[in-house]
Amino acid sequence: MSWFLTHRSASYIKRLYGKKPDAKADIRGSGAYRDIVGTAEFYQTGDGVLVSVEVTGLPSQSGPCGGGIFALHLHEGAPCAGTPDDPYADVGGHYNPGGCPHPHHAGDLPPLFETKGRAFMVVLTGRFKVADIIGRSVIIHAGPDDFTSQPAGNAGRKIACGVIRR
């Protein structure tokens, strides 16, 4: 998974601007995070999947060292349901068809960096095709992924979820 702002990558954005995504997830926060709303859009390209995520209502952390960092993952299942202790327990673990260690799961994505409750992220990944992720879930976690801890990066509780649909 990589994203380098080059003439070629800028052309992806220009070609896709105004086009409908091949798949999309409407992201909503759990009961304790009702202000979180957003979308994740997935565009199949010849080089991989361009993933675009835009979210508002994230818990904001101000100050000189502020700005929250939130892990973003694709999880195995749907729906966005669970228990009072884990409102998204039913999504299962990270999407990981290759049985790879974390952070090499197909569903491991770069984090969201919050500014005044908002975040935007675009990444090109070759770890999956759009067809592979239909019906799976996008999850935002309360903390950053440490990209080391097994099995899932010690990113904290799941605070928002969206099911990926065509």
Buried (B, 14 or more C-beta within 10 A) or exposed (E): BEBEEEEEBEEBEEEBEEEEBBBBBBBBBBEEBEEBBBBBBBBBBEEBBBBBBBBBBBBBEEEEEEBBBBBBBBBBBBEBEBEEEEBBEBBBBBBBEEEEEBBEBBBBBBBBBBBEBBBEBBBBBEBBBBEBBBBBBBBBBBBBBEBEEEEBBBBEBBBBBBBBEE
